[in-house]
């Protein structure tokens, strides 16, 4: 969970960071994520999916637009 990840990061993710307060922390655990190779597109797609999910959570309802 985001709370477990924040606890594991300790001082690296202080509760003053908006991402930590909102529970928007994710661990990129793909072992090839940091290589300058074609695998980065897979990581970018997964990150994009997560960001879109967060955006849908904050989207205003159609009635309030």
mmCIF file of the N, C-alpha and C atoms, coordinates in Angstrom:
data_MODEL
# 
_entry.id   MODEL 
# 
loop_
_atom_site.group_PDB 
_atom_site.id 
_atom_site.type_symbol 
_atom_site.label_atom_id 
_atom_site.label_alt_id 
_atom_site.label_comp_id 
_atom_site.label_asym_id 
_atom_site.label_entity_id 
_atom_site.label_seq_id 
_atom_site.pdbx_PDB_ins_code 
_atom_site.Cartn_x 
_atom_site.Cartn_y 
_atom_site.Cartn_z 
_atom_site.occupancy 
_atom_site.B_iso_or_equiv 
_atom_site.pdbx_formal_charge 
_atom_site.auth_seq_id 
_atom_site.auth_comp_id 
_atom_site.auth_asym_id 
_atom_site.auth_atom_id 
_atom_site.pdbx_PDB_model_num 
ATOM 1   N N  . UNK A 1 1  ? 0.834   -1.187 0.000   1.00 0.00 ? 1  UNK A N  1 
ATOM 2   C CA . UNK A 1 1  ? 0.000   0.000  0.000   1.00 0.00 ? 1  UNK A CA 1 
ATOM 3   C C  . UNK A 1 1  ? 0.874   1.245  0.000   1.00 0.00 ? 1  UNK A C  1 
ATOM 4   N N  . UNK A 1 2  ? 0.262   2.367  -0.280  1.00 0.00 ? 2  UNK A N  1 
ATOM 5   C CA . UNK A 1 2  ? 1.013   3.626  -0.277  1.00 0.00 ? 2  UNK A CA 1 
ATOM 6   C C  . UNK A 1 2  ? 1.561   3.931  1.111   1.00 0.00 ? 2  UNK A C  1 
ATOM 7   N N  . UNK A 1 3  ? 0.792   3.613  2.145   1.00 0.00 ? 3  UNK A N  1 
ATOM 8   C CA . UNK A 1 3  ? 1.257   3.868  3.513   1.00 0.00 ? 3  UNK A CA 1 
ATOM 9   C C  . UNK A 1 3  ? 2.471   3.012  3.848   1.00 0.00 ? 3  UNK A C  1 
ATOM 10  N N  . UNK A 1 4  ? 2.460   1.765  3.428   1.00 0.00 ? 4  UNK A N  1 
ATOM 11  C CA . UNK A 1 4  ? 3.610   0.883  3.669   1.00 0.00 ? 4  UNK A CA 1 
ATOM 12  C C  . UNK A 1 4  ? 4.832   1.375  2.918   1.00 0.00 ? 4  UNK A C  1 
ATOM 13  N N  . UNK A 1 5  ? 4.634   1.836  1.689   1.00 0.00 ? 5  UNK A N  1 
ATOM 14  C CA . UNK A 1 5  ? 5.755   2.342  0.904   1.00 0.00 ? 5  UNK A CA 1 
ATOM 15  C C  . UNK A 1 5  ? 6.320   3.601  1.545   1.00 0.00 ? 5  UNK A C  1 
ATOM 16  N N  . UNK A 1 6  ? 5.460   4.498  2.004   1.00 0.00 ? 6  UNK A N  1 
ATOM 17  C CA . UNK A 1 6  ? 5.928   5.717  2.666   1.00 0.00 ? 6  UNK A CA 1 
ATOM 18  C C  . UNK A 1 6  ? 6.717   5.372  3.924   1.00 0.00 ? 6  UNK A C  1 
ATOM 19  N N  . UNK A 1 7  ? 6.232   4.387  4.679   1.00 0.00 ? 7  UNK A N  1 
ATOM 20  C CA . UNK A 1 7  ? 6.943   3.967  5.890   1.00 0.00 ? 7  UNK A CA 1 
ATOM 21  C C  . UNK A 1 7  ? 8.305   3.382  5.541   1.00 0.00 ? 7  UNK A C  1 
ATOM 22  N N  . UNK A 1 8  ? 8.368   2.606  4.473   1.00 0.00 ? 8  UNK A N  1 
ATOM 23  C CA . UNK A 1 8  ? 9.628   1.991  4.057   1.00 0.00 ? 8  UNK A CA 1 
ATOM 24  C C  . UNK A 1 8  ? 10.621  3.049  3.577   1.00 0.00 ? 8  UNK A C  1 
ATOM 25  N N  . UNK A 1 9  ? 10.120  4.114  2.954   1.00 0.00 ? 9  UNK A N  1 
ATOM 26  C CA . UNK A 1 9  ? 10.996  5.173  2.469   1.00 0.00 ? 9  UNK A CA 1 
ATOM 27  C C  . UNK A 1 9  ? 11.465  6.085  3.594   1.00 0.00 ? 9  UNK A C  1 
ATOM 28  N N  . UNK A 1 10 ? 10.716  6.088  4.686   1.00 0.00 ? 10 UNK A N  1 
ATOM 29  C CA . UNK A 1 10 ? 11.114  6.883  5.845   1.00 0.00 ? 10 UNK A CA 1 
ATOM 30  C C  . UNK A 1 10 ? 11.284  8.349  5.524   1.00 0.00 ? 10 UNK A C  1 
ATOM 31  N N  . UNK A 1 11 ? 12.446  8.872  5.820   1.00 0.00 ? 11 UNK A N  1 
ATOM 32  C CA . UNK A 1 11 ? 12.704  10.301 5.631   1.00 0.00 ? 11 UNK A CA 1 
ATOM 33  C C  . UNK A 1 11 ? 12.767  10.696 4.167   1.00 0.00 ? 11 UNK A C  1 
ATOM 34  N N  . UNK A 1 12 ? 12.893  9.735  3.270   1.00 0.00 ? 12 UNK A N  1 
ATOM 35  C CA . UNK A 1 12 ? 12.934  10.055 1.843   1.00 0.00 ? 12 UNK A CA 1 
ATOM 36  C C  . UNK A 1 12 ? 11.562  10.464 1.317   1.00 0.00 ? 12 UNK A C  1 
ATOM 37  N N  . UNK A 1 13 ? 10.501  10.142 2.046   1.00 0.00 ? 13 UNK A N  1 
ATOM 38  C CA . UNK A 1 13 ? 9.137   10.515 1.649   1.00 0.00 ? 13 UNK A CA 1 
ATOM 39  C C  . UNK A 1 13 ? 8.417   11.135 2.836   1.00 0.00 ? 13 UNK A C  1 
ATOM 40  N N  . UNK A 1 14 ? 8.824   12.344 3.224   1.00 0.00 ? 14 UNK A N  1 
ATOM 41  C CA . UNK A 1 14 ? 8.185   12.960 4.384   1.00 0.00 ? 14 UNK A CA 1 
ATOM 42  C C  . UNK A 1 14 ? 6.707   13.233 4.124   1.00 0.00 ? 14 UNK A C  1 
ATOM 43  N N  . UNK A 1 15 ? 5.930   13.237 5.180   1.00 0.00 ? 15 UNK A N  1 
ATOM 44  C CA . UNK A 1 15 ? 4.488   13.435 5.048   1.00 0.00 ? 15 UNK A CA 1 
ATOM 45  C C  . UNK A 1 15 ? 4.142   14.832 4.550   1.00 0.00 ? 15 UNK A C  1 
ATOM 46  N N  . UNK A 1 16 ? 5.129   15.724 4.476   1.00 0.00 ? 16 UNK A N  1 
ATOM 47  C CA . UNK A 1 16 ? 4.872   17.065 3.950   1.00 0.00 ? 16 UNK A CA 1 
ATOM 48  C C  . UNK A 1 16 ? 4.805   17.081 2.428   1.00 0.00 ? 16 UNK A C  1 
ATOM 49  N N  . UNK A 1 17 ? 5.270   16.020 1.780   1.00 0.00 ? 17 UNK A N  1 
ATOM 50  C CA . UNK A 1 17 ? 5.189   15.948 0.327   1.00 0.00 ? 17 UNK A CA 1 
ATOM 51  C C  . UNK A 1 17 ? 3.751   15.675 -0.093  1.00 0.00 ? 17 UNK A C  1 
ATOM 52  N N  . UNK A 1 18 ? 3.222   16.442 -1.046  1.00 0.00 ? 18 UNK A N  1 
ATOM 53  C CA . UNK A 1 18 ? 1.852   16.195 -1.484  1.00 0.00 ? 18 UNK A CA 1 
ATOM 54  C C  . UNK A 1 18 ? 1.621   14.757 -1.942  1.00 0.00 ? 18 UNK A C  1 
ATOM 55  N N  . UNK A 1 19 ? 2.566   14.169 -2.638  1.00 0.00 ? 19 UNK A N  1 
ATOM 56  C CA . UNK A 1 19 ? 2.396   12.793 -3.119  1.00 0.00 ? 19 UNK A CA 1 
ATOM 57  C C  . UNK A 1 19 ? 2.224   11.823 -1.957  1.00 0.00 ? 19 UNK A C  1 
ATOM 58  N N  . UNK A 1 20 ? 2.967   12.018 -0.897  1.00 0.00 ? 20 UNK A N  1 
ATOM 59  C CA . UNK A 1 20 ? 2.847   11.138 0.266   1.00 0.00 ? 20 UNK A CA 1 
ATOM 60  C C  . UNK A 1 20 ? 1.519   11.365 0.983   1.00 0.00 ? 20 UNK A C  1 
ATOM 61  N N  . UNK A 1 21 ? 1.106   12.628 1.123   1.00 0.00 ? 21 UNK A N  1 
ATOM 62  C CA . UNK A 1 21 ? -0.171  12.935 1.775   1.00 0.00 ? 21 UNK A CA 1 
ATOM 63  C C  . UNK A 1 21 ? -1.351  12.355 1.011   1.00 0.00 ? 21 UNK A C  1 
ATOM 64  N N  . UNK A 1 22 ? -1.270  12.369 -0.314  1.00 0.00 ? 22 UNK A N  1 
ATOM 65  C CA . UNK A 1 22 ? -2.375  11.898 -1.151  1.00 0.00 ? 22 UNK A CA 1 
ATOM 66  C C  . UNK A 1 22 ? -2.309  10.406 -1.436  1.00 0.00 ? 22 UNK A C  1 
ATOM 67  N N  . UNK A 1 23 ? -1.272  9.726  -0.946  1.00 0.00 ? 23 UNK A N  1 
ATOM 68  C CA . UNK A 1 23 ? -1.139  8.294  -1.188  1.00 0.00 ? 23 UNK A CA 1 
ATOM 69  C C  . UNK A 1 23 ? -0.761  7.970  -2.612  1.00 0.00 ? 23 UNK A C  1 
ATOM 70  N N  . UNK A 1 24 ? -0.043  8.870  -3.252  1.00 0.00 ? 24 UNK A N  1 
ATOM 71  C CA . UNK A 1 24 ? 0.338   8.676  -4.648  1.00 0.00 ? 24 UNK A CA 1 
ATOM 72  C C  . UNK A 1 24 ? 1.814   8.321  -4.775  1.00 0.00 ? 24 UNK A C  1 
ATOM 73  N N  . UNK A 1 25 ? 2.179   7.297  -4.062  1.00 0.00 ? 25 UNK A N  1 
ATOM 74  C CA . UNK A 1 25 ? 3.542   6.777  -4.138  1.00 0.00 ? 25 UNK A CA 1 
ATOM 75  C C  . UNK A 1 25 ? 3.474   5.421  -4.811  1.00 0.00 ? 25 UNK A C  1 
ATOM 76  N N  . UNK A 1 26 ? 4.363   5.176  -5.712  1.00 0.00 ? 26 UNK A N  1 
ATOM 77  C CA . UNK A 1 26 ? 4.445   3.877  -6.371  1.00 0.00 ? 26 UNK A CA 1 
ATOM 78  C C  . UNK A 1 26 ? 5.907   3.482  -6.467  1.00 0.00 ? 26 UNK A C  1 
ATOM 79  N N  . UNK A 1 27 ? 6.153   2.212  -6.311  1.00 0.00 ? 27 UNK A N  1 
ATOM 80  C CA . UNK A 1 27 ? 7.502   1.670  -6.424  1.00 0.00 ? 27 UNK A CA 1 
ATOM 81  C C  . UNK A 1 27 ? 7.656   1.071  -7.811  1.00 0.00 ? 27 UNK A C  1 
ATOM 82  N N  . UNK A 1 28 ? 8.663   1.513  -8.530  1.00 0.00 ? 28 UNK A N  1 
ATOM 83  C CA . UNK A 1 28 ? 8.968   0.932  -9.837  1.00 0.00 ? 28 UNK A CA 1 
ATOM 84  C C  . UNK A 1 28 ? 9.922   -0.220 -9.573  1.00 0.00 ? 28 UNK A C  1 
ATOM 85  N N  . UNK A 1 29 ? 9.396   -1.433 -9.661  1.00 0.00 ? 29 UNK A N  1 
ATOM 86  C CA . UNK A 1 29 ? 10.171  -2.620 -9.298  1.00 0.00 ? 29 UNK A CA 1 
ATOM 87  C C  . UNK A 1 29 ? 10.692  -3.384 -10.501 1.00 0.00 ? 29 UNK A C  1 
ATOM 88  N N  . UNK A 1 30 ? 10.487  -2.854 -11.676 1.00 0.00 ? 30 UNK A N  1 
ATOM 89  C CA . UNK A 1 30 ? 10.975  -3.520 -12.883 1.00 0.00 ? 30 UNK A CA 1 
ATOM 90  C C  . UNK A 1 30 ? 12.500  -3.457 -12.888 1.00 0.00 ? 30 UNK A C  1 
ATOM 91  N N  . UNK A 1 31 ? 13.185  -4.599 -12.911 1.00 0.00 ? 31 UNK A N  1 
ATOM 92  C CA . UNK A 1 31 ? 14.653  -4.585 -12.841 1.00 0.00 ? 31 UNK A CA 1 
ATOM 93  C C  . UNK A 1 31 ? 15.310  -3.921 -14.054 1.00 0.00 ? 31 UNK A C  1 
ATOM 94  N N  . UNK A 1 32 ? 14.577  -3.780 -15.138 1.00 0.00 ? 32 UNK A N  1 
ATOM 95  C CA . UNK A 1 32 ? 15.147  -3.151 -16.330 1.00 0.00 ? 32 UNK A CA 1 
ATOM 96  C C  . UNK A 1 32 ? 14.720  -1.695 -16.492 1.00 0.00 ? 32 UNK A C  1 
ATOM 97  N N  . UNK A 1 33 ? 14.042  -1.150 -15.493 1.00 0.00 ? 33 UNK A N  1 
ATOM 98  C CA . UNK A 1 33 ? 13.474  0.197  -15.599 1.00 0.00 ? 33 UNK A CA 1 
ATOM 99  C C  . UNK A 1 33 ? 14.516  1.292  -15.790 1.00 0.00 ? 33 UNK A C  1 
ATOM 100 N N  . UNK A 1 34 ? 15.707  1.083  -15.293 1.00 0.00 ? 34 UNK A N  1 
ATOM 101 C CA . UNK A 1 34 ? 16.709  2.144  -15.333 1.00 0.00 ? 34 UNK A CA 1 
ATOM 102 C C  . UNK A 1 34 ? 17.730  1.975  -16.454 1.00 0.00 ? 34 UNK A C  1 
ATOM 103 N N  . UNK A 1 35 ? 17.444  1.058  -17.352 1.00 0.00 ? 35 UNK A N  1 
ATOM 104 C CA . UNK A 1 35 ? 18.350  0.861  -18.476 1.00 0.00 ? 35 UNK A CA 1 
ATOM 105 C C  . UNK A 1 35 ? 17.888  1.685  -19.677 1.00 0.00 ? 35 UNK A C  1 
ATOM 106 N N  . UNK A 1 36 ? 18.805  2.304  -20.377 1.00 0.00 ? 36 UNK A N  1 
ATOM 107 C CA . UNK A 1 36 ? 18.423  3.058  -21.582 1.00 0.00 ? 36 UNK A CA 1 
ATOM 108 C C  . UNK A 1 36 ? 18.188  2.082  -22.745 1.00 0.00 ? 36 UNK A C  1 
ATOM 109 N N  . UNK A 1 37 ? 17.040  1.444  -22.704 1.00 0.00 ? 37 UNK A N  1 
ATOM 110 C CA . UNK A 1 37 ? 16.732  0.422  -23.709 1.00 0.00 ? 37 UNK A CA 1 
ATOM 111 C C  . UNK A 1 37 ? 15.244  0.481  -24.032 1.00 0.00 ? 37 UNK A C  1 
ATOM 112 N N  . UNK A 1 38 ? 14.796  -0.403 -24.880 1.00 0.00 ? 38 UNK A N  1 
ATOM 113 C CA . UNK A 1 38 ? 13.394  -0.424 -25.275 1.00 0.00 ? 38 UNK A CA 1 
ATOM 114 C C  . UNK A 1 38 ? 12.475  -0.781 -24.117 1.00 0.00 ? 38 UNK A C  1 
ATOM 115 N N  . UNK A 1 39 ? 13.016  -1.334 -23.038 1.00 0.00 ? 39 UNK A N  1 
ATOM 116 C CA . UNK A 1 39 ? 12.182  -1.669 -21.880 1.00 0.00 ? 39 UNK A CA 1 
ATOM 117 C C  . UNK A 1 39 ? 11.614  -0.422 -21.214 1.00 0.00 ? 39 UNK A C  1 
ATOM 118 N N  . UNK A 1 40 ? 12.222  0.734  -21.437 1.00 0.00 ? 40 UNK A N  1 
ATOM 119 C CA . UNK A 1 40 ? 11.740  1.957  -20.809 1.00 0.00 ? 40 UNK A CA 1 
ATOM 120 C C  . UNK A 1 40 ? 10.334  2.288  -21.287 1.00 0.00 ? 40 UNK A C  1 
ATOM 121 N N  . UNK A 1 41 ? 9.968   1.892  -22.498 1.00 0.00 ? 41 UNK A N  1 
ATOM 122 C CA . UNK A 1 41 ? 8.615   2.176  -22.984 1.00 0.00 ? 41 UNK A CA 1 
ATOM 123 C C  . UNK A 1 41 ? 7.579   1.407  -22.163 1.00 0.00 ? 41 UNK A C  1 
ATOM 124 N N  . UNK A 1 42 ? 7.919   0.216  -21.719 1.00 0.00 ? 42 UNK A N  1 
ATOM 125 C CA . UNK A 1 42 ? 7.016   -0.572 -20.879 1.00 0.00 ? 42 UNK A CA 1 
ATOM 126 C C  . UNK A 1 42 ? 6.813   0.124  -19.535 1.00 0.00 ? 42 UNK A C  1 
ATOM 127 N N  . UNK A 1 43 ? 7.888   0.628  -18.971 1.00 0.00 ? 43 UNK A N  1 
ATOM 128 C CA . UNK A 1 43 ? 7.814   1.338  -17.697 1.00 0.00 ? 43 UNK A CA 1 
ATOM 129 C C  . UNK A 1 43 ? 7.020   2.635  -17.865 1.00 0.00 ? 43 UNK A C  1 
ATOM 130 N N  . UNK A 1 44 ? 7.272   3.350  -18.946 1.00 0.00 ? 44 UNK A N  1 
ATOM 131 C CA . UNK A 1 44 ? 6.551   4.599  -19.202 1.00 0.00 ? 44 UNK A CA 1 
ATOM 132 C C  . UNK A 1 44 ? 5.056   4.345  -19.369 1.00 0.00 ? 44 UNK A C  1 
ATOM 133 N N  . UNK A 1 45 ? 4.688   3.270  -20.038 1.00 0.00 ? 45 UNK A N  1 
ATOM 134 C CA . UNK A 1 45 ? 3.271   2.941  -20.215 1.00 0.00 ? 45 UNK A CA 1 
ATOM 135 C C  . UNK A 1 45 ? 2.617   2.621  -18.884 1.00 0.00 ? 45 UNK A C  1 
ATOM 136 N N  . UNK A 1 46 ? 3.293   1.870  -18.039 1.00 0.00 ? 46 UNK A N  1 
ATOM 137 C CA . UNK A 1 46 ? 2.743   1.536  -16.720 1.00 0.00 ? 46 UNK A CA 1 
ATOM 138 C C  . UNK A 1 46 ? 2.596   2.791  -15.867 1.00 0.00 ? 46 UNK A C  1 
ATOM 139 N N  . UNK A 1 47 ? 3.573   3.682  -15.911 1.00 0.00 ? 47 UNK A N  1 
ATOM 140 C CA . UNK A 1 47 ? 3.499   4.930  -15.166 1.00 0.00 ? 47 UNK A CA 1 
ATOM 141 C C  . UNK A 1 47 ? 2.363   5.803  -15.695 1.00 0.00 ? 47 UNK A C  1 
ATOM 142 N N  . UNK A 1 48 ? 2.230   5.865  -17.011 1.00 0.00 ? 48 UNK A N  1 
ATOM 143 C CA . UNK A 1 48 ? 1.134   6.633  -17.608 1.00 0.00 ? 48 UNK A CA 1 
ATOM 144 C C  . UNK A 1 48 ? -0.224  6.107  -17.193 1.00 0.00 ? 48 UNK A C  1 
ATOM 145 N N  . UNK A 1 49 ? -0.364  4.791  -17.139 1.00 0.00 ? 49 UNK A N  1 
ATOM 146 C CA . UNK A 1 49 ? -1.626  4.180  -16.685 1.00 0.00 ? 49 UNK A CA 1 
ATOM 147 C C  . UNK A 1 49 ? -1.936  4.594  -15.253 1.00 0.00 ? 49 UNK A C  1 
ATOM 148 N N  . UNK A 1 50 ? -0.917  4.598  -14.399 1.00 0.00 ? 50 UNK A N  1 
ATOM 149 C CA . UNK A 1 50 ? -1.124  4.972  -13.000 1.00 0.00 ? 50 UNK A CA 1 
ATOM 150 C C  . UNK A 1 50 ? -1.532  6.431  -12.884 1.00 0.00 ? 50 UNK A C  1 
ATOM 151 N N  . UNK A 1 51 ? -0.887  7.302  -13.636 1.00 0.00 ? 51 UNK A N  1 
ATOM 152 C CA . UNK A 1 51 ? -1.214  8.730  -13.590 1.00 0.00 ? 51 UNK A CA 1 
ATOM 153 C C  . UNK A 1 51 ? -2.636  8.962  -14.083 1.00 0.00 ? 51 UNK A C  1 
ATOM 154 N N  . UNK A 1 52 ? -3.043  8.260  -15.134 1.00 0.00 ? 52 UNK A N  1 
ATOM 155 C CA . UNK A 1 52 ? -4.418  8.378  -15.622 1.00 0.00 ? 52 UNK A CA 1 
ATOM 156 C C  . UNK A 1 52 ? -5.416  7.917  -14.562 1.00 0.00 ? 52 UNK A C  1 
ATOM 157 N N  . UNK A 1 53 ? -5.097  6.839  -13.851 1.00 0.00 ? 53 UNK A N  1 
ATOM 158 C CA . UNK A 1 53 ? -5.983  6.358  -12.785 1.00 0.00 ? 53 UNK A CA 1 
ATOM 159 C C  . UNK A 1 53 ? -6.130  7.421  -11.698 1.00 0.00 ? 53 UNK A C  1 
ATOM 160 N N  . UNK A 1 54 ? -5.027  8.036  -11.293 1.00 0.00 ? 54 UNK A N  1 
ATOM 161 C CA . UNK A 1 54 ? -5.094  9.091  -10.293 1.00 0.00 ? 54 UNK A CA 1 
ATOM 162 C C  . UNK A 1 54 ? -5.945  10.250 -10.803 1.00 0.00 ? 54 UNK A C  1 
ATOM 163 N N  . UNK A 1 55 ? -5.815  10.587 -12.087 1.00 0.00 ? 55 UNK A N  1 
ATOM 164 C CA . UNK A 1 55 ? -6.602  11.669 -12.671 1.00 0.00 ? 55 UNK A CA 1 
ATOM 165 C C  . UNK A 1 55 ? -8.088  11.365 -12.651 1.00 0.00 ? 55 UNK A C  1 
ATOM 166 N N  . UNK A 1 56 ? -8.457  10.128 -12.921 1.00 0.00 ? 56 UNK A N  1 
ATOM 167 C CA . UNK A 1 56 ? -9.876  9.752  -12.877 1.00 0.00 ? 56 UNK A CA 1 
ATOM 168 C C  . UNK A 1 56 ? -10.419 9.847  -11.457 1.00 0.00 ? 56 UNK A C  1 
ATOM 169 N N  . UNK A 1 57 ? -9.596  9.579  -10.465 1.00 0.00 ? 57 UNK A N  1 
ATOM 170 C CA . UNK A 1 57 ? -10.035 9.665  -9.077  1.00 0.00 ? 57 UNK A CA 1 
ATOM 171 C C  . UNK A 1 57 ? -10.359 11.102 -8.690  1.00 0.00 ? 57 UNK A C  1 
ATOM 172 N N  . UNK A 1 58 ? -9.683  12.060 -9.289  1.00 0.00 ? 58 UNK A N  1 
ATOM 173 C CA . UNK A 1 58 ? -9.865  13.472 -8.950  1.00 0.00 ? 58 UNK A CA 1 
ATOM 174 C C  . UNK A 1 58 ? -10.794 14.197 -9.913  1.00 0.00 ? 58 UNK A C  1 
ATOM 175 N N  . UNK A 1 59 ? -11.274 13.516 -10.943 1.00 0.00 ? 59 UNK A N  1 
ATOM 176 C CA . UNK A 1 59 ? -12.100 14.173 -11.942 1.00 0.00 ? 59 UNK A CA 1 
ATOM 177 C C  . UNK A 1 59 ? -13.426 14.631 -11.331 1.00 0.00 ? 59 UNK A C  1 
ATOM 178 N N  . UNK A 1 60 ? -13.841 15.843 -11.653 1.00 0.00 ? 60 UNK A N  1 
ATOM 179 C CA . UNK A 1 60 ? -15.129 16.312 -11.121 1.00 0.00 ? 60 UNK A CA 1 
ATOM 180 C C  . UNK A 1 60 ? -16.275 15.533 -11.767 1.00 0.00 ? 60 UNK A C  1 
ATOM 181 N N  . UNK A 1 61 ? -17.342 15.424 -11.051 1.00 0.00 ? 61 UNK A N  1 
ATOM 182 C CA . UNK A 1 61 ? -18.498 14.724 -11.609 1.00 0.00 ? 61 UNK A CA 1 
ATOM 183 C C  . UNK A 1 61 ? -19.089 15.564 -12.732 1.00 0.00 ? 61 UNK A C  1 
ATOM 184 N N  . UNK A 1 62 ? -19.748 14.944 -13.711 1.00 0.00 ? 62 UNK A N  1 
ATOM 185 C CA . UNK A 1 62 ? -20.314 15.707 -14.837 1.00 0.00 ? 62 UNK A CA 1 
ATOM 186 C C  . UNK A 1 62 ? -21.266 16.816 -14.390 1.00 0.00 ? 62 UNK A C  1 
ATOM 187 N N  . UNK A 1 63 ? -21.993 16.617 -13.297 1.00 0.00 ? 63 UNK A N  1 
ATOM 188 C CA . UNK A 1 63 ? -22.937 17.610 -12.818 1.00 0.00 ? 63 UNK A CA 1 
ATOM 189 C C  . UNK A 1 63 ? -22.256 18.863 -12.284 1.00 0.00 ? 63 UNK A C  1 
ATOM 190 N N  . UNK A 1 64 ? -21.006 18.739 -11.824 1.00 0.00 ? 64 UNK A N  1 
ATOM 191 C CA . UNK A 1 64 ? -20.317 19.896 -11.227 1.00 0.00 ? 64 UNK A CA 1 
ATOM 192 C C  . UNK A 1 64 ? -19.412 20.613 -12.198 1.00 0.00 ? 64 UNK A C  1 
ATOM 193 N N  . UNK A 1 65 ? -19.341 20.166 -13.425 1.00 0.00 ? 65 UNK A N  1 
ATOM 194 C CA . UNK A 1 65 ? -18.455 20.828 -14.417 1.00 0.00 ? 65 UNK A CA 1 
ATOM 195 C C  . UNK A 1 65 ? -19.025 22.109 -14.920 1.00 0.00 ? 65 UNK A C  1 
# 
